[in-house]
Amino acid sequence: MTQSGGANSLSSDLLVGWYAGSTGTVWVTGGQLNVPNGSIVVGSPGFGQMMVSNGTVTAGSLTVNNSHDGSTINTNLFTLSGGVV
């Protein structure tokens, strides 16, 4: 998912790389991504990446998991390079 301008609001959790064997990526390069009544969870048990650059992200909570998917250990990533979380 890429957020590059404008505003998006979610009414529930944002789960990035949530399912075993899955890969999820979220880029916020501008605008606003709001999860006011939920959580952002990056990884668990899949692989998740979230990058924020020059945007604004709000959420009830943010969790970055390092998870075990079968025989693979997933190192999930959250990067903030400018912008606000």
MILUMLO-614868 format. One record per atom (N, C-alpha, C, CB): residue number from 1; residue in three letters; atom name; x, y, z. Coordinates in steps of 0.001 Angstrom, whole numbers. Each point is the difference from the previous one (the first is absolute). Glycine has a CB too. Layout:
<lumnus>
lumnu num = NUM	residuo = ALA	atomo = CA	x = X	y = Y	z = Z
...
</lumnus>
This chain:
<lumnus>
lumnu num = 1	residuo = MET	atomo = N	x = 847	y = -1155	z = 0
lumnu num = 1	residuo = MET	atomo = CA	x = -847	y = 1155	z = 0
lumnu num = 1	residuo = MET	atomo = C	x = 900	y = 1227	z = 0
lumnu num = 1	residuo = MET	atomo = CB	x = -1868	y = -1234	z = 1211
lumnu num = 2	residuo = THR	atomo = N	x = 1527	y = 2223	z = -2005
lumnu num = 2	residuo = THR	atomo = CA	x = 747	y = 1255	z = -36
lumnu num = 2	residuo = THR	atomo = C	x = -952	y = 1155	z = 276
lumnu num = 2	residuo = THR	atomo = CB	x = 1665	y = -966	z = -1644
lumnu num = 3	residuo = GLN	atomo = N	x = -1313	y = 1797	z = 2609
lumnu num = 3	residuo = GLN	atomo = CA	x = -728	y = 1227	z = 327
lumnu num = 3	residuo = GLN	atomo = C	x = 915	y = 1148	z = -364
lumnu num = 3	residuo = GLN	atomo = CB	x = -1344	y = -1092	z = 1888
lumnu num = 4	residuo = SER	atomo = N	x = 992	y = 1850	z = -2958
lumnu num = 4	residuo = SER	atomo = CA	x = 900	y = 1058	z = -440
lumnu num = 4	residuo = SER	atomo = C	x = -635	y = 1381	z = 55
lumnu num = 4	residuo = SER	atomo = CB	x = 1101	y = -1661	z = -1451
lumnu num = 5	residuo = GLY	atomo = N	x = -2289	y = 1768	z = 1957
lumnu num = 5	residuo = GLY	atomo = CA	x = -665	y = 1288	z = 134
lumnu num = 5	residuo = GLY	atomo = C	x = -1421	y = -217	z = 489
lumnu num = 5	residuo = GLY	atomo = CB	x = 1427	y = 989	z = -1827
lumnu num = 6	residuo = GLY	atomo = N	x = -2074	y = 66	z = 2246
lumnu num = 6	residuo = GLY	atomo = CA	x = -1360	y = -110	z = 492
lumnu num = 6	residuo = GLY	atomo = C	x = -48	y = -642	z = 1373
lumnu num = 6	residuo = GLY	atomo = CB	x = -794	y = -147	z = -2343
lumnu num = 7	residuo = ALA	atomo = N	x = -392	y = -349	z = 2697
lumnu num = 7	residuo = ALA	atomo = CA	x = -177	y = -596	z = 1326
lumnu num = 7	residuo = ALA	atomo = C	x = -810	y = -1283	z = -121
lumnu num = 7	residuo = ALA	atomo = CB	x = 114	y = 2277	z = 1087
lumnu num = 8	residuo = ASN	atomo = N	x = 328	y = -3292	z = -365
lumnu num = 8	residuo = ASN	atomo = CA	x = -727	y = -1259	z = 104
lumnu num = 8	residuo = ASN	atomo = C	x = -190	y = -322	z = 1469
lumnu num = 8	residuo = ASN	atomo = CB	x = 937	y = -831	z = -2201
lumnu num = 9	residuo = SER	atomo = N	x = -2148	y = 415	z = 2559
lumnu num = 9	residuo = SER	atomo = CA	x = -293	y = -412	z = 1367
lumnu num = 9	residuo = SER	atomo = C	x = -544	y = -1410	z = -17
lumnu num = 9	residuo = SER	atomo = CB	x = -456	y = 2376	z = 694
lumnu num = 10	residuo = LEU	atomo = N	x = 991	y = -3218	z = 174
lumnu num = 10	residuo = LEU	atomo = CA	x = -459	y = -1378	z = 121
lumnu num = 10	residuo = LEU	atomo = C	x = -831	y = -134	z = 1269
lumnu num = 10	residuo = LEU	atomo = CB	x = 2031	y = -858	z = -1256
lumnu num = 11	residuo = SER	atomo = N	x = -3075	y = 44	z = 1186
lumnu num = 11	residuo = SER	atomo = CA	x = -859	y = -177	z = 1167
lumnu num = 11	residuo = SER	atomo = C	x = 427	y = -1189	z = 859
lumnu num = 11	residuo = SER	atomo = CB	x = -1865	y = 1009	z = -1301
lumnu num = 12	residuo = SER	atomo = N	x = 2872	y = -1754	z = 845
lumnu num = 12	residuo = SER	atomo = CA	x = 503	y = -1126	z = 784
lumnu num = 12	residuo = SER	atomo = C	x = 1512	y = -90	z = -177
lumnu num = 12	residuo = SER	atomo = CB	x = -2202	y = -1245	z = -247
lumnu num = 13	residuo = ASP	atomo = N	x = 2799	y = 186	z = 765
lumnu num = 13	residuo = ASP	atomo = CA	x = 1454	y = -162	z = -18
lumnu num = 13	residuo = ASP	atomo = C	x = 572	y = -67	z = -1415
lumnu num = 13	residuo = ASP	atomo = CB	x = -188	y = -1182	z = 2172
lumnu num = 14	residuo = LEU	atomo = N	x = 1437	y = 1649	z = -2305
lumnu num = 14	residuo = LEU	atomo = CA	x = 783	y = -156	z = -1227
lumnu num = 14	residuo = LEU	atomo = C	x = 1032	y = -1078	z = 284
lumnu num = 14	residuo = LEU	atomo = CB	x = -350	y = 2440	z = -736
lumnu num = 15	residuo = LEU	atomo = N	x = 207	y = -3590	z = 87
lumnu num = 15	residuo = LEU	atomo = CA	x = 856	y = -1159	z = 228
lumnu num = 15	residuo = LEU	atomo = C	x = 878	y = -197	z = -1226
lumnu num = 15	residuo = LEU	atomo = CB	x = -1720	y = -1083	z = 1525
lumnu num = 16	residuo = VAL	atomo = N	x = 3016	y = 1270	z = -1392
lumnu num = 16	residuo = VAL	atomo = CA	x = 945	y = -19	z = -1115
lumnu num = 16	residuo = VAL	atomo = C	x = 826	y = -1282	z = 96
lumnu num = 16	residuo = VAL	atomo = CB	x = 99	y = 2556	z = -85
lumnu num = 17	residuo = GLY	atomo = N	x = -272	y = -3474	z = -872
lumnu num = 17	residuo = GLY	atomo = CA	x = 695	y = -1282	z = 63
lumnu num = 17	residuo = GLY	atomo = C	x = -535	y = -868	z = 1124
lumnu num = 17	residuo = GLY	atomo = CB	x = 2027	y = 1085	z = -944
lumnu num = 18	residuo = TRP	atomo = N	x = -3317	y = -1140	z = 1071
lumnu num = 18	residuo = TRP	atomo = CA	x = -655	y = -647	z = 1142
lumnu num = 18	residuo = TRP	atomo = C	x = -23	y = -1518	z = -99
lumnu num = 18	residuo = TRP	atomo = CB	x = -1384	y = 2025	z = 230
lumnu num = 19	residuo = TYR	atomo = N	x = 1161	y = -2581	z = -1408
lumnu num = 19	residuo = TYR	atomo = CA	x = -186	y = -1449	z = -141
lumnu num = 19	residuo = TYR	atomo = C	x = 1322	y = -718	z = -269
lumnu num = 19	residuo = TYR	atomo = CB	x = -2310	y = 420	z = -859
lumnu num = 20	residuo = ALA	atomo = N	x = 2439	y = -1627	z = 1371
lumnu num = 20	residuo = ALA	atomo = CA	x = 1200	y = -810	z = -219
lumnu num = 20	residuo = ALA	atomo = C	x = 279	y = -121	z = -1487
lumnu num = 20	residuo = ALA	atomo = CB	x = -434	y = -1278	z = 2120
lumnu num = 21	residuo = GLY	atomo = N	x = 1678	y = 1505	z = -2506
lumnu num = 21	residuo = GLY	atomo = CA	x = 396	y = -100	z = -1401
lumnu num = 21	residuo = GLY	atomo = C	x = -303	y = 1240	z = -824
lumnu num = 21	residuo = GLY	atomo = CB	x = -369	y = -2403	z = 206
lumnu num = 22	residuo = SER	atomo = N	x = -262	y = 3408	z = 390
lumnu num = 22	residuo = SER	atomo = CA	x = -361	y = 1200	z = -754
lumnu num = 22	residuo = SER	atomo = C	x = 1071	y = 1078	z = 136
lumnu num = 22	residuo = SER	atomo = CB	x = -2423	y = -537	z = 339
lumnu num = 23	residuo = THR	atomo = N	x = 2396	y = 1492	z = -1271
lumnu num = 23	residuo = THR	atomo = CA	x = 857	y = 1175	z = 51
lumnu num = 23	residuo = THR	atomo = C	x = -878	y = 1221	z = -184
lumnu num = 23	residuo = THR	atomo = CB	x = 2002	y = -1280	z = -899
lumnu num = 24	residuo = GLY	atomo = N	x = -1842	y = 2265	z = 1760
lumnu num = 24	residuo = GLY	atomo = CA	x = -776	y = 1227	z = -106
lumnu num = 24	residuo = GLY	atomo = C	x = 899	y = 1208	z = 78
lumnu num = 24	residuo = GLY	atomo = CB	x = -1956	y = -1144	z = 1010
lumnu num = 25	residuo = THR	atomo = N	x = 1644	y = 2162	z = -1804
lumnu num = 25	residuo = THR	atomo = CA	x = 793	y = 1227	z = -18
lumnu num = 25	residuo = THR	atomo = C	x = -926	y = 1205	z = -10
lumnu num = 25	residuo = THR	atomo = CB	x = 1870	y = -1175	z = -1213
lumnu num = 26	residuo = VAL	atomo = N	x = -1570	y = 2155	z = 2042
lumnu num = 26	residuo = VAL	atomo = CA	x = -731	y = 1268	z = 30
lumnu num = 26	residuo = VAL	atomo = C	x = 1012	y = 1125	z = -134
lumnu num = 26	residuo = VAL	atomo = CB	x = -1855	y = -974	z = 1449
lumnu num = 27	residuo = TRP	atomo = N	x = 1628	y = 1856	z = -2410
lumnu num = 27	residuo = TRP	atomo = CA	x = 821	y = 1202	z = -193
lumnu num = 27	residuo = TRP	atomo = C	x = -892	y = 1203	z = 261
lumnu num = 27	residuo = TRP	atomo = CB	x = 1523	y = -1147	z = -1712
lumnu num = 28	residuo = VAL	atomo = N	x = -1108	y = 2038	z = 2586
lumnu num = 28	residuo = VAL	atomo = CA	x = -698	y = 1266	z = 207
lumnu num = 28	residuo = VAL	atomo = C	x = 1007	y = 1090	z = -359
lumnu num = 28	residuo = VAL	atomo = CB	x = -1550	y = -935	z = 1857
lumnu num = 29	residuo = THR	atomo = N	x = 1365	y = 1515	z = -3054
lumnu num = 29	residuo = THR	atomo = CA	x = 950	y = 997	z = -502
lumnu num = 29	residuo = THR	atomo = C	x = -596	y = 1397	z = -28
lumnu num = 29	residuo = THR	atomo = CB	x = 1066	y = -1775	z = -1361
lumnu num = 30	residuo = GLY	atomo = N	x = -2243	y = 1917	z = 1877
lumnu num = 30	residuo = GLY	atomo = CA	x = -678	y = 1284	z = 83
lumnu num = 30	residuo = GLY	atomo = C	x = -1422	y = -230	z = 452
lumnu num = 30	residuo = GLY	atomo = CB	x = 1457	y = 975	z = -1805
lumnu num = 31	residuo = GLY	atomo = N	x = -2114	y = 77	z = 2227
lumnu num = 31	residuo = GLY	atomo = CA	x = -1376	y = -120	z = 444
lumnu num = 31	residuo = GLY	atomo = C	x = -98	y = -574	z = 1399
lumnu num = 31	residuo = GLY	atomo = CB	x = -681	y = -279	z = -2357
lumnu num = 32	residuo = GLN	atomo = N	x = -529	y = -211	z = 2680
lumnu num = 32	residuo = GLN	atomo = CA	x = -282	y = -494	z = 1336
lumnu num = 32	residuo = GLN	atomo = C	x = -610	y = -1395	z = -70
lumnu num = 32	residuo = GLN	atomo = CB	x = -327	y = 2355	z = 814
lumnu num = 33	residuo = LEU	atomo = N	x = 822	y = -3231	z = 40
lumnu num = 33	residuo = LEU	atomo = CA	x = -568	y = -1331	z = 188
lumnu num = 33	residuo = LEU	atomo = C	x = -412	y = -95	z = 1457
lumnu num = 33	residuo = LEU	atomo = CB	x = 1431	y = -1046	z = -1851
lumnu num = 34	residuo = ASN	atomo = N	x = -2726	y = 892	z = 2090
lumnu num = 34	residuo = ASN	atomo = CA	x = -552	y = 21	z = 1354
lumnu num = 34	residuo = ASN	atomo = C	x = -653	y = -1333	z = 346
lumnu num = 34	residuo = ASN	atomo = CB	x = -363	y = 2470	z = -202
lumnu num = 35	residuo = VAL	atomo = N	x = 742	y = -3003	z = 1350
lumnu num = 35	residuo = VAL	atomo = CA	x = -617	y = -1204	z = 562
lumnu num = 35	residuo = VAL	atomo = C	x = -362	y = 362	z = 1451
lumnu num = 35	residuo = VAL	atomo = CB	x = 1343	y = -1644	z = -1532
lumnu num = 36	residuo = PRO	atomo = N	x = -2312	y = 2553	z = 1701
lumnu num = 36	residuo = PRO	atomo = CA	x = -213	y = 617	z = 1312
lumnu num = 36	residuo = PRO	atomo = C	x = -487	y = -959	z = 1087
lumnu num = 36	residuo = PRO	atomo = CB	x = -494	y = 2066	z = -1223
lumnu num = 37	residuo = ASN	atomo = N	x = -245	y = -3079	z = 852
lumnu num = 37	residuo = ASN	atomo = CA	x = -558	y = -914	z = 997
lumnu num = 37	residuo = ASN	atomo = C	x = 595	y = -1389	z = -87
lumnu num = 37	residuo = ASN	atomo = CB	x = -2088	y = 1304	z = -68
lumnu num = 38	residuo = GLY	atomo = N	x = 3231	y = -1415	z = -581
lumnu num = 38	residuo = GLY	atomo = CA	x = 587	y = -1314	z = -185
lumnu num = 38	residuo = GLY	atomo = C	x = 1510	y = 41	z = 91
lumnu num = 38	residuo = GLY	atomo = CB	x = -1928	y = -616	z = -1416
lumnu num = 39	residuo = SER	atomo = N	x = 2510	y = -513	z = 1078
lumnu num = 39	residuo = SER	atomo = CA	x = 1441	y = -183	z = 74
lumnu num = 39	residuo = SER	atomo = C	x = 591	y = -191	z = -1387
lumnu num = 39	residuo = SER	atomo = CB	x = -247	y = -1000	z = 2277
lumnu num = 40	residuo = ILE	atomo = N	x = 1518	y = 1352	z = -2405
lumnu num = 40	residuo = ILE	atomo = CA	x = 786	y = -389	z = -1163
lumnu num = 40	residuo = ILE	atomo = C	x = 941	y = -1090	z = 484
lumnu num = 40	residuo = ILE	atomo = CB	x = -154	y = 2318	z = -1120
lumnu num = 41	residuo = VAL	atomo = N	x = 93	y = -3483	z = 472
lumnu num = 41	residuo = VAL	atomo = CA	x = 863	y = -1122	z = 348
lumnu num = 41	residuo = VAL	atomo = C	x = 806	y = -365	z = -1236
lumnu num = 41	residuo = VAL	atomo = CB	x = -1635	y = -861	z = 1759
lumnu num = 42	residuo = VAL	atomo = N	x = 2961	y = 927	z = -1649
lumnu num = 42	residuo = VAL	atomo = CA	x = 897	y = -301	z = -1109
lumnu num = 42	residuo = VAL	atomo = C	x = 625	y = -1369	z = 259
lumnu num = 42	residuo = VAL	atomo = CB	x = 477	y = 2477	z = -424
lumnu num = 43	residuo = GLY	atomo = N	x = -844	y = -3452	z = -406
lumnu num = 43	residuo = GLY	atomo = CA	x = 498	y = -1361	z = 136
lumnu num = 43	residuo = GLY	atomo = C	x = -734	y = -784	z = 1072
lumnu num = 43	residuo = GLY	atomo = CB	x = 2202	y = 805	z = -765
lumnu num = 44	residuo = SER	atomo = N	x = -2163	y = -2110	z = 677
lumnu num = 44	residuo = SER	atomo = CA	x = -545	y = -947	z = 974
lumnu num = 44	residuo = SER	atomo = C	x = -1164	y = -768	z = -596
lumnu num = 44	residuo = SER	atomo = CB	x = 719	y = 1494	z = 1871
lumnu num = 45	residuo = PRO	atomo = N	x = -483	y = -2689	z = -2369
lumnu num = 45	residuo = PRO	atomo = CA	x = 1280	y = -660	z = -144
lumnu num = 45	residuo = PRO	atomo = C	x = 635	y = 172	z = -1373
lumnu num = 45	residuo = PRO	atomo = CB	x = -794	y = -1611	z = 1661
lumnu num = 46	residuo = GLY	atomo = N	x = 210	y = 2403	z = -2540
lumnu num = 46	residuo = GLY	atomo = CA	x = 596	y = 261	z = -1309
lumnu num = 46	residuo = GLY	atomo = C	x = 1074	y = 1063	z = 83
lumnu num = 46	residuo = GLY	atomo = CB	x = -2141	y = -642	z = -1077
lumnu num = 47	residuo = PHE	atomo = N	x = 2576	y = 1140	z = -76
lumnu num = 47	residuo = PHE	atomo = CA	x = 1034	y = 1021	z = -77
lumnu num = 47	residuo = PHE	atomo = C	x = -653	y = 1335	z = -320
lumnu num = 47	residuo = PHE	atomo = CB	x = 1725	y = -1700	z = -744
lumnu num = 48	residuo = GLY	atomo = N	x = -1449	y = 2730	z = 1541
lumnu num = 48	residuo = GLY	atomo = CA	x = -594	y = 1310	z = -215
lumnu num = 48	residuo = GLY	atomo = C	x = 1036	y = 1099	z = -18
lumnu num = 48	residuo = GLY	atomo = CB	x = -2057	y = -812	z = 1077
lumnu num = 49	residuo = GLN	atomo = N	x = 1797	y = 1832	z = -1904
lumnu num = 49	residuo = GLN	atomo = CA	x = 838	y = 1192	z = -71
lumnu num = 49	residuo = GLN	atomo = C	x = -912	y = 1210	z = -31
lumnu num = 49	residuo = GLN	atomo = CB	x = 1852	y = -1240	z = -1215
lumnu num = 50	residuo = MET	atomo = N	x = -1473	y = 2277	z = 1943
lumnu num = 50	residuo = MET	atomo = CA	x = -731	y = 1265	z = -66
lumnu num = 50	residuo = MET	atomo = C	x = 1005	y = 1123	z = 7
lumnu num = 50	residuo = MET	atomo = CB	x = -2012	y = -976	z = 1171
lumnu num = 51	residuo = MET	atomo = N	x = 1904	y = 1860	z = -2166
lumnu num = 51	residuo = MET	atomo = CA	x = 900	y = 1133	z = -127
lumnu num = 51	residuo = MET	atomo = C	x = -819	y = 1284	z = -11
lumnu num = 51	residuo = MET	atomo = CB	x = 1686	y = -1401	z = -1268
lumnu num = 52	residuo = VAL	atomo = N	x = -1280	y = 2379	z = 2089
lumnu num = 52	residuo = VAL	atomo = CA	x = -665	y = 1296	z = 60
lumnu num = 52	residuo = VAL	atomo = C	x = 1026	y = 1068	z = -347
lumnu num = 52	residuo = VAL	atomo = CB	x = -1659	y = -810	z = 1758
lumnu num = 53	residuo = SER	atomo = N	x = 1354	y = 1587	z = -2783
lumnu num = 53	residuo = SER	atomo = CA	x = 877	y = 1082	z = -434
lumnu num = 53	residuo = SER	atomo = C	x = -878	y = 1162	z = -448
lumnu num = 53	residuo = SER	atomo = CB	x = 1839	y = -1627	z = -705
lumnu num = 54	residuo = ASN	atomo = N	x = -1807	y = 2703	z = 1445
lumnu num = 54	residuo = ASN	atomo = CA	x = -748	y = 1212	z = -355
lumnu num = 54	residuo = ASN	atomo = C	x = -1510	y = -174	z = 67
lumnu num = 54	residuo = ASN	atomo = CB	x = 1890	y = 613	z = -1448
lumnu num = 55	residuo = GLY	atomo = N	x = -2359	y = -1504	z = 2276
lumnu num = 55	residuo = GLY	atomo = CA	x = -1426	y = -171	z = 226
lumnu num = 55	residuo = GLY	atomo = C	x = -272	y = -17	z = 1483
lumnu num = 55	residuo = GLY	atomo = CB	x = -246	y = -1267	z = -2145
lumnu num = 56	residuo = THR	atomo = N	x = -1030	y = 1109	z = 2498
lumnu num = 56	residuo = THR	atomo = CA	x = -410	y = -63	z = 1395
lumnu num = 56	residuo = THR	atomo = C	x = -800	y = -1274	z = 222
lumnu num = 56	residuo = THR	atomo = CB	x = -29	y = 2524	z = 173
lumnu num = 57	residuo = VAL	atomo = N	x = 390	y = -3267	z = 860
lumnu num = 57	residuo = VAL	atomo = CA	x = -701	y = -1229	z = 357
lumnu num = 57	residuo = VAL	atomo = C	x = -445	y = 125	z = 1449
lumnu num = 57	residuo = VAL	atomo = CB	x = 1352	y = -1389	z = -1660
lumnu num = 58	residuo = THR	atomo = N	x = -2640	y = 1127	z = 1909
lumnu num = 58	residuo = THR	atomo = CA	x = -513	y = -44	z = 1366
lumnu num = 58	residuo = THR	atomo = C	x = -694	y = -1340	z = 211
lumnu num = 58	residuo = THR	atomo = CB	x = -285	y = 2527	z = 69
lumnu num = 59	residuo = ALA	atomo = N	x = 458	y = -3061	z = 1141
lumnu num = 59	residuo = ALA	atomo = CA	x = -634	y = -1280	z = 331
lumnu num = 59	residuo = ALA	atomo = C	x = -87	y = -116	z = 1515
lumnu num = 59	residuo = ALA	atomo = CB	x = 881	y = -1090	z = -2123
lumnu num = 60	residuo = GLY	atomo = N	x = -1771	y = 210	z = 2574
lumnu num = 60	residuo = GLY	atomo = CA	x = -96	y = -275	z = 1428
lumnu num = 60	residuo = GLY	atomo = C	x = 1275	y = -620	z = 523
lumnu num = 60	residuo = GLY	atomo = CB	x = -2451	y = -292	z = -235
lumnu num = 61	residuo = SER	atomo = N	x = 3105	y = -552	z = -585
lumnu num = 61	residuo = SER	atomo = CA	x = 1284	y = -599	z = 371
lumnu num = 61	residuo = SER	atomo = C	x = 711	y = -470	z = -1259
lumnu num = 61	residuo = SER	atomo = CB	x = -908	y = -711	z = 2253
lumnu num = 62	residuo = LEU	atomo = N	x = 2220	y = 531	z = -2125
lumnu num = 62	residuo = LEU	atomo = CA	x = 836	y = -512	z = -1092
lumnu num = 62	residuo = LEU	atomo = C	x = 873	y = -1103	z = 571
lumnu num = 62	residuo = LEU	atomo = CB	x = 2	y = 2243	z = -1223
lumnu num = 63	residuo = THR	atomo = N	x = -73	y = -3429	z = 602
lumnu num = 63	residuo = THR	atomo = CA	x = 798	y = -1142	z = 440
lumnu num = 63	residuo = THR	atomo = C	x = 778	y = -543	z = -1189
lumnu num = 63	residuo = THR	atomo = CB	x = -1675	y = -565	z = 1815
lumnu num = 64	residuo = VAL	atomo = N	x = 2984	y = 374	z = -1637
lumnu num = 64	residuo = VAL	atomo = CA	x = 839	y = -635	z = -1015
lumnu num = 64	residuo = VAL	atomo = C	x = 488	y = -1310	z = 602
lumnu num = 64	residuo = VAL	atomo = CB	x = 722	y = 2240	z = -1043
lumnu num = 65	residuo = ASN	atomo = N	x = -1128	y = -3354	z = 446
lumnu num = 65	residuo = ASN	atomo = CA	x = 335	y = -1323	z = 520
lumnu num = 65	residuo = ASN	atomo = C	x = 1151	y = -627	z = -769
lumnu num = 65	residuo = ASN	atomo = CB	x = -2365	y = -285	z = 716
lumnu num = 66	residuo = ASN	atomo = N	x = 3228	y = -394	z = -28
lumnu num = 66	residuo = ASN	atomo = CA	x = 911	y = -945	z = -628
lumnu num = 66	residuo = ASN	atomo = C	x = -612	y = -1358	z = 248
lumnu num = 66	residuo = ASN	atomo = CB	x = 2095	y = 1463	z = 318
lumnu num = 67	residuo = SER	atomo = N	x = -2434	y = -2153	z = -1367
lumnu num = 67	residuo = SER	atomo = CA	x = -840	y = -1183	z = 142
lumnu num = 67	residuo = SER	atomo = C	x = 649	y = -1227	z = -608
lumnu num = 67	residuo = SER	atomo = CB	x = -1996	y = 1462	z = -30
lumnu num = 68	residuo = HIS	atomo = N	x = 1517	y = -2599	z = 445
lumnu num = 68	residuo = HIS	atomo = CA	x = 478	y = -1290	z = -479
lumnu num = 68	residuo = HIS	atomo = C	x = -1091	y = -626	z = -861
lumnu num = 68	residuo = HIS	atomo = CB	x = 1480	y = -313	z = 2050
lumnu num = 69	residuo = ASP	atomo = N	x = -1160	y = 47	z = -3307
lumnu num = 69	residuo = ASP	atomo = CA	x = -949	y = -573	z = -949
lumnu num = 69	residuo = ASP	atomo = C	x = 549	y = -1350	z = -448
lumnu num = 69	residuo = ASP	atomo = CB	x = -790	y = 2306	z = -778
lumnu num = 70	residuo = GLY	atomo = N	x = 427	y = -3382	z = 1475
lumnu num = 70	residuo = GLY	atomo = CA	x = 554	y = -1302	z = -331
lumnu num = 70	residuo = GLY	atomo = C	x = 1478	y = -34	z = 323
lumnu num = 70	residuo = GLY	atomo = CB	x = -1710	y = -298	z = -1796
lumnu num = 71	residuo = SER	atomo = N	x = 2546	y = 156	z = 783
lumnu num = 71	residuo = SER	atomo = CA	x = 1445	y = -60	z = 224
lumnu num = 71	residuo = SER	atomo = C	x = 686	y = 1332	z = -291
lumnu num = 71	residuo = SER	atomo = CB	x = -72	y = -2421	z = -572
lumnu num = 72	residuo = THR	atomo = N	x = -711	y = 3462	z = 265
lumnu num = 72	residuo = THR	atomo = CA	x = 560	y = 1299	z = -360
lumnu num = 72	residuo = THR	atomo = C	x = -270	y = 1019	z = 1093
lumnu num = 72	residuo = THR	atomo = CB	x = -307	y = -532	z = -2427
lumnu num = 73	residuo = ILE	atomo = N	x = 1314	y = 1297	z = 2810
lumnu num = 73	residuo = ILE	atomo = CA	x = -199	y = 1114	z = 918
lumnu num = 73	residuo = ILE	atomo = C	x = -112	y = 1265	z = -835
lumnu num = 73	residuo = ILE	atomo = CB	x = 1280	y = -1159	z = 1881
lumnu num = 74	residuo = ASN	atomo = N	x = -2409	y = 1846	z = -1765
lumnu num = 74	residuo = ASN	atomo = CA	x = -242	y = 1220	z = -755
lumnu num = 74	residuo = ASN	atomo = C	x = 435	y = 1201	z = 812
lumnu num = 74	residuo = ASN	atomo = CB	x = -1914	y = -1081	z = -1201
lumnu num = 75	residuo = THR	atomo = N	x = 2769	y = 1915	z = 644
lumnu num = 75	residuo = THR	atomo = CA	x = 363	y = 1257	z = 618
lumnu num = 75	residuo = THR	atomo = C	x = -818	y = 1078	z = -693
lumnu num = 75	residuo = THR	atomo = CB	x = 2363	y = -798	z = 593
lumnu num = 76	residuo = ASN	atomo = N	x = -3340	y = 1304	z = 89
lumnu num = 76	residuo = ASN	atomo = CA	x = -922	y = 978	z = -563
lumnu num = 76	residuo = ASN	atomo = C	x = 559	y = 1397	z = 217
lumnu num = 76	residuo = ASN	atomo = CB	x = -1967	y = -1529	z = 415
lumnu num = 77	residuo = LEU	atomo = N	x = 1564	y = 2468	z = -1272
lumnu num = 77	residuo = LEU	atomo = CA	x = 624	y = 1321	z = -19
lumnu num = 77	residuo = LEU	atomo = C	x = -1010	y = 1113	z = 125
lumnu num = 77	residuo = LEU	atomo = CB	x = 1801	y = -929	z = -1386
lumnu num = 78	residuo = PHE	atomo = N	x = -1439	y = 1959	z = 2131
lumnu num = 78	residuo = PHE	atomo = CA	x = -711	y = 1263	z = 9
lumnu num = 78	residuo = PHE	atomo = C	x = 1055	y = 1081	z = -152
lumnu num = 78	residuo = PHE	atomo = CB	x = -1910	y = -891	z = 1464
lumnu num = 79	residuo = THR	atomo = N	x = 1756	y = 1758	z = -2459
lumnu num = 79	residuo = THR	atomo = CA	x = 974	y = 1060	z = -261
lumnu num = 79	residuo = THR	atomo = C	x = -702	y = 1334	z = 6
lumnu num = 79	residuo = THR	atomo = CB	x = 1426	y = -1555	z = -1349
lumnu num = 80	residuo = LEU	atomo = N	x = -886	y = 2513	z = 2097
lumnu num = 80	residuo = LEU	atomo = CA	x = -488	y = 1370	z = 18
lumnu num = 80	residuo = LEU	atomo = C	x = 1113	y = 903	z = -491
lumnu num = 80	residuo = LEU	atomo = CB	x = -1591	y = -484	z = 1914
lumnu num = 81	residuo = SER	atomo = N	x = 1366	y = 1129	z = -3068
lumnu num = 81	residuo = SER	atomo = CA	x = 998	y = 876	z = -601
lumnu num = 81	residuo = SER	atomo = C	x = -706	y = 1284	z = -385
lumnu num = 81	residuo = SER	atomo = CB	x = 1400	y = -1952	z = -856
lumnu num = 82	residuo = GLY	atomo = N	x = -1603	y = 2825	z = 1816
lumnu num = 82	residuo = GLY	atomo = CA	x = -841	y = 1164	z = -219
lumnu num = 82	residuo = GLY	atomo = C	x = -1441	y = -387	z = 272
lumnu num = 82	residuo = GLY	atomo = CB	x = 1608	y = 940	z = -1709
lumnu num = 83	residuo = GLY	atomo = N	x = -2452	y = -10	z = 1875
lumnu num = 83	residuo = GLY	atomo = CA	x = -1382	y = -312	z = 317
lumnu num = 83	residuo = GLY	atomo = C	x = -219	y = -126	z = 1500
lumnu num = 83	residuo = GLY	atomo = CB	x = -196	y = -1151	z = -2191
lumnu num = 84	residuo = VAL	atomo = N	x = -1025	y = 747	z = 2574
lumnu num = 84	residuo = VAL	atomo = CA	x = -410	y = -44	z = 1392
lumnu num = 84	residuo = VAL	atomo = C	x = -779	y = -1279	z = 248
lumnu num = 84	residuo = VAL	atomo = CB	x = -65	y = 2518	z = 123
lumnu num = 85	residuo = VAL	atomo = N	x = 387	y = -3167	z = 994
lumnu num = 85	residuo = VAL	atomo = CA	x = -758	y = -1185	z = 426
lumnu num = 85	residuo = VAL	atomo = C	x = -489	y = 256	z = 1405
lumnu num = 85	residuo = VAL	atomo = CB	x = 1357	y = -1565	z = -1471
</lumnus>
